[in-house]
Amino acid sequence: QLQHLYRKEPAVPSPITIEELVQVAKRTVKTVSVPPMSIVELYGALLFKQLIVQHDFNTSEEKSECTLDPRWMKLSSQSSEVEQGVLPMPIYTAVRHFLGTDDNNPDNAEDHRYQWFEFNPYEVGSIDHGMWIPSWAFGRPMVNGKEQFRIGETHFGSIMGMVASAFCASVKAMVMEFYMAVPGAVRSAMDPLLDRFERETETSHIIPPYTLYNPFFKTTEQPSQENSDGKQAELEGTPFLSLMDAGLENNLPFAPLLRPERGVDVLICLDSSANIDIMPWFARAEAWASEHGVERWPWGARPWTADPLRPSKAEIEMSRGTLKSTKKVVEKVEDRVKHKNMRCVIFDHPLAPMPDKFSKERKLDPTISVLYLPLLPNPKFRDSDFDPAAADFCATFNDKWTAEQVDMLADLTSLNFSQEIERIRAAVKKAYERKRAFRMYREA
């Protein structure tokens, strides 16, 4: 009985050692797929250190002191600044290069396209797929909407690197930078080679884009209930998501602002593109608006008459159909921009017919006013000879800037904006009055 009453207690397990913990971690990592490391993350860390971390030099101790507001470490934390009115609503954009195959293999790519993604302090998602998640969930390993293990929200520095990763451009985009800089005779010699390897250069990226866990990933056992068009099922079928600078599709990010639920009436876009007068940004925006049913787009809006170099078939068809009815108008606009120092082009009504797909179910809503401010030289600038198109440091793939160069571009942009401020105010007022007139007409 005494032996029964005082039976030996089970031995208490010894605490886990560091070596055992490392072995467990190794076994766990082997069973879990991890996104590959990317140079984009390193680039984002450098951007974050330079632009977000504040450096104060202490002259008495001759050393630099760094301070960081922790709210900038996460995208979702920026919501407090927005709600208090300290900062405007930030919207960051990136694109995914979908190659038209289930495995996104460039060797099998036949119908590749760029898909837009938007990031703001409240939600992250795909504009083309219509799928959204809270910002705090972005970057977490999710399967069927459940987090697999805790790694936290993606650091904002990684997002900065992702949305600014122009160096992840396709081989064709990189070749085009050289193509635009050489004489016409050299271009003619390059054309047959580019035609031969068109598909391969469009779908290949020398530097891979930023890859992270896909928060929309679902297993085949739980498919989406709203995937009749196949778009959502395609996004849900891959565990990883690869994203890059949205400027590789369009340097003017119209897409997130054209979401109908935002109800945007005026778009003010400052274009700082290289080779600005031959870029197909408006043609691509118009094609995107047509594909996504944006009826209020100012159809036919074009600030430049020149055709882009080596345009796609869709861009050729869009430009031909538009320029037939708008050529004279565009020529006048371009003359005023290039020779009369006009630095704001206003498109507040359609210049070309609306696509046929909208004619049957057209809604009575005013056209979106697009105010286009190109970054061009200004004779009134402190350095009247400064031309961003000719400056070497303004090249697309230049990643080394001095403070003076940044200030020079910012000051030129500010001067061009200030010069056109009265026309901008008048355009905003006109858009308000027009919207009010439409509302009163519907209520009458």
Solvent accessible surface area in square Angstrom, and as a share of the most:
residue,aa,sasa,rsa
1,Q,185,0.82
2,L,129,0.64
3,Q,161,0.71
4,H,128,0.57
5,L,127,0.63
6,Y,174,0.66
7,R,162,0.59
8,K,190,0.81
9,E,135,0.61
10,P,114,0.72
11,A,97,0.75
12,V,133,0.76
13,P,117,0.73
14,S,95,0.61
15,P,119,0.75
16,I,106,0.54
17,T,68,0.39
18,I,126,0.64
19,E,122,0.55
20,E,87,0.39
21,L,95,0.47
22,V,64,0.37
23,Q,92,0.41
24,V,63,0.36
25,A,51,0.40
26,K,107,0.45
27,R,143,0.52
28,T,71,0.41
29,V,92,0.53
30,K,171,0.73
31,T,114,0.66
32,V,45,0.26
33,S,73,0.47
34,V,90,0.52
35,P,22,0.14
36,P,86,0.54
37,M,165,0.74
38,S,15,0.10
39,I,93,0.47
40,V,0,0.00
41,E,46,0.21
42,L,110,0.55
43,Y,54,0.21
44,G,0,0.00
45,A,54,0.42
46,L,102,0.51
47,L,36,0.18
48,F,14,0.06
49,K,107,0.45
50,Q,128,0.57
51,L,118,0.59
52,I,30,0.15
53,V,25,0.14
54,Q,118,0.52
55,H,80,0.36
56,D,76,0.39
57,F,130,0.54
58,N,42,0.22
59,T,108,0.63
60,S,97,0.62
61,E,102,0.46
62,E,134,0.60
63,K,106,0.45
64,S,63,0.41
65,E,75,0.34
66,C,80,0.48
67,T,71,0.41
68,L,69,0.34
69,D,51,0.26
70,P,96,0.60
71,R,102,0.37
72,W,66,0.23
73,M,74,0.33
74,K,93,0.40
75,L,1,0.01
76,S,26,0.17
77,S,34,0.22
78,Q,5,0.02
79,S,22,0.14
80,S,33,0.21
81,E,18,0.08
82,V,31,0.18
83,E,125,0.56
84,Q,123,0.55
85,G,63,0.60
86,V,91,0.53
87,L,69,0.34
88,P,113,0.71
89,M,80,0.36
90,P,30,0.19
91,I,49,0.25
92,Y,48,0.18
93,T,20,0.12
94,A,0,0.00
95,V,0,0.00
96,R,13,0.05
97,H,11,0.05
98,F,15,0.06
99,L,10,0.05
100,G,33,0.31
101,T,26,0.15
102,D,154,0.80
103,D,96,0.50
104,N,49,0.25
105,N,46,0.24
106,P,55,0.35
107,D,110,0.57
108,N,80,0.41
109,A,1,0.01
110,E,159,0.71
111,D,89,0.46
112,H,50,0.22
113,R,90,0.33
114,Y,44,0.17
115,Q,6,0.03
116,W,7,0.03
117,F,1,0.01
118,E,0,0.00
119,F,0,0.00
120,N,2,0.01
121,P,5,0.03
122,Y,95,0.36
123,E,49,0.22
124,V,1,0.01
125,G,0,0.00
126,S,0,0.00
127,I,20,0.10
128,D,25,0.13
129,H,11,0.05
130,G,47,0.45
131,M,23,0.10
132,W,76,0.27
133,I,25,0.13
134,P,60,0.38
135,S,2,0.01
136,W,135,0.47
137,A,3,0.02
138,F,2,0.01
139,G,6,0.06
140,R,32,0.12
141,P,6,0.04
142,M,25,0.11
143,V,35,0.20
144,N,41,0.21
145,G,53,0.51
146,K,147,0.62
147,E,59,0.26
148,Q,96,0.43
149,F,75,0.31
150,R,205,0.75
151,I,93,0.47
152,G,26,0.25
153,E,19,0.08
154,T,16,0.09
155,H,70,0.31
156,F,5,0.02
157,G,2,0.02
158,S,17,0.11
159,I,1,0.01
160,M,23,0.10
161,G,0,0.00
162,M,0,0.00
163,V,33,0.19
164,A,38,0.29
165,S,0,0.00
166,A,25,0.19
167,F,42,0.18
168,C,0,0.00
169,A,1,0.00
170,S,8,0.05
171,V,35,0.20
172,K,31,0.13
173,A,37,0.29
174,M,50,0.22
175,V,43,0.25
176,M,24,0.11
177,E,52,0.23
178,F,120,0.50
179,Y,11,0.04
180,M,28,0.12
181,A,85,0.66
182,V,19,0.11
183,P,91,0.57
184,G,48,0.46
185,A,83,0.64
186,V,58,0.33
187,R,64,0.23
188,S,73,0.47
189,A,77,0.60
190,M,33,0.15
191,D,41,0.21
192,P,88,0.56
193,L,109,0.54
194,L,16,0.08
195,D,87,0.45
196,R,186,0.68
197,F,80,0.33
198,E,53,0.24
199,R,99,0.36
200,E,76,0.34
201,T,21,0.12
202,E,37,0.17
203,T,4,0.02
204,S,41,0.26
205,H,43,0.19
206,I,118,0.60
207,I,45,0.23
208,P,83,0.52
209,P,21,0.13
210,Y,13,0.05
211,T,20,0.12
212,L,9,0.04
213,Y,25,0.09
214,N,1,0.01
215,P,7,0.04
216,F,14,0.06
217,F,39,0.16
218,K,68,0.29
219,T,42,0.25
220,T,127,0.74
221,E,138,0.62
222,Q,104,0.46
223,P,76,0.48
224,S,13,0.09
225,Q,169,0.75
226,E,127,0.57
227,N,43,0.22
228,S,122,0.79
229,D,99,0.51
230,G,34,0.33
231,K,69,0.29
232,Q,25,0.11
233,A,44,0.34
234,E,41,0.18
235,L,0,0.00
236,E,8,0.04
237,G,54,0.52
238,T,33,0.19
239,P,60,0.38
240,F,50,0.21
241,L,1,0.01
242,S,38,0.24
243,L,0,0.00
244,M,3,0.01
245,D,24,0.12
246,A,4,0.03
247,G,19,0.18
248,L,35,0.17
249,E,37,0.17
250,N,8,0.04
251,N,65,0.33
252,L,5,0.03
253,P,63,0.40
254,F,8,0.03
255,A,4,0.03
256,P,3,0.02
257,L,57,0.29
258,L,7,0.03
259,R,23,0.08
260,P,120,0.75
261,E,116,0.52
262,R,71,0.26
263,G,38,0.36
264,V,31,0.18
265,D,34,0.18
266,V,37,0.21
267,L,6,0.03
268,I,73,0.37
269,C,17,0.10
270,L,82,0.41
271,D,2,0.01
272,S,75,0.49
273,S,14,0.09
274,A,30,0.24
275,N,54,0.28
276,I,13,0.07
277,D,41,0.21
278,I,35,0.18
279,M,43,0.19
280,P,15,0.09
281,W,26,0.09
282,F,8,0.03
283,A,7,0.05
284,R,67,0.24
285,A,3,0.02
286,E,6,0.03
287,A,38,0.29
288,W,32,0.11
289,A,0,0.00
290,S,18,0.12
291,E,109,0.49
292,H,57,0.26
293,G,40,0.38
294,V,15,0.09
295,E,38,0.17
296,R,50,0.18
297,W,1,0.00
298,P,0,0.00
299,W,4,0.01
300,G,0,0.00
301,A,0,0.00
302,R,17,0.06
303,P,4,0.02
304,W,19,0.07
305,T,40,0.23
306,A,48,0.37
307,D,88,0.46
308,P,21,0.13
309,L,50,0.25
310,R,53,0.19
311,P,42,0.26
312,S,53,0.34
313,K,170,0.72
314,A,68,0.53
315,E,17,0.08
316,I,57,0.29
317,E,126,0.56
318,M,54,0.24
319,S,13,0.09
320,R,163,0.60
321,G,50,0.48
322,T,7,0.04
323,L,36,0.18
324,K,176,0.75
325,S,67,0.43
326,T,1,0.00
327,K,117,0.50
328,K,160,0.68
329,V,66,0.38
330,V,0,0.00
331,E,79,0.36
332,K,144,0.61
333,V,24,0.14
334,E,20,0.09
335,D,60,0.31
336,R,116,0.42
337,V,1,0.00
338,K,92,0.39
339,H,140,0.62
340,K,138,0.58
341,N,30,0.15
342,M,15,0.06
343,R,12,0.04
344,C,0,0.00
345,V,5,0.03
346,I,47,0.24
347,F,7,0.03
348,D,15,0.08
349,H,101,0.45
350,P,52,0.33
351,L,41,0.20
352,A,14,0.11
353,P,111,0.70
354,M,38,0.17
355,P,38,0.24
356,D,127,0.66
357,K,123,0.52
358,F,12,0.05
359,S,79,0.51
360,K,188,0.80
361,E,142,0.64
362,R,154,0.56
363,K,145,0.61
364,L,94,0.47
365,D,57,0.30
366,P,10,0.06
367,T,22,0.13
368,I,6,0.03
369,S,1,0.01
370,V,0,0.00
371,L,0,0.00
372,Y,2,0.01
373,L,7,0.03
374,P,1,0.01
375,L,20,0.10
376,L,24,0.12
377,P,41,0.26
378,N,2,0.01
379,P,92,0.58
380,K,141,0.60
381,F,16,0.07
382,R,156,0.57
383,D,59,0.30
384,S,64,0.41
385,D,129,0.67
386,F,18,0.07
387,D,47,0.25
388,P,15,0.09
389,A,78,0.60
390,A,79,0.61
391,A,22,0.17
392,D,129,0.67
393,F,34,0.14
394,C,26,0.15
395,A,53,0.41
396,T,60,0.35
397,F,77,0.32
398,N,45,0.23
399,D,113,0.58
400,K,165,0.70
401,W,97,0.34
402,T,65,0.38
403,A,72,0.56
404,E,124,0.56
405,Q,48,0.21
406,V,77,0.44
407,D,77,0.40
408,M,47,0.21
409,L,29,0.14
410,A,56,0.44
411,D,56,0.29
412,L,0,0.00
413,T,36,0.21
414,S,65,0.42
415,L,51,0.25
416,N,5,0.03
417,F,63,0.26
418,S,62,0.40
419,Q,58,0.26
420,E,8,0.04
421,I,48,0.24
422,E,110,0.50
423,R,84,0.30
424,I,8,0.04
425,R,145,0.53
426,A,60,0.47
427,A,9,0.07
428,V,65,0.37
429,K,127,0.54
430,K,106,0.45
431,A,5,0.04
432,Y,136,0.52
433,E,86,0.39
434,R,49,0.18
435,K,94,0.40
436,R,110,0.40
437,A,58,0.45
438,F,51,0.21
439,R,109,0.40
440,M,93,0.42
441,Y,152,0.58
442,R,124,0.45
443,E,120,0.54
444,A,117,0.91
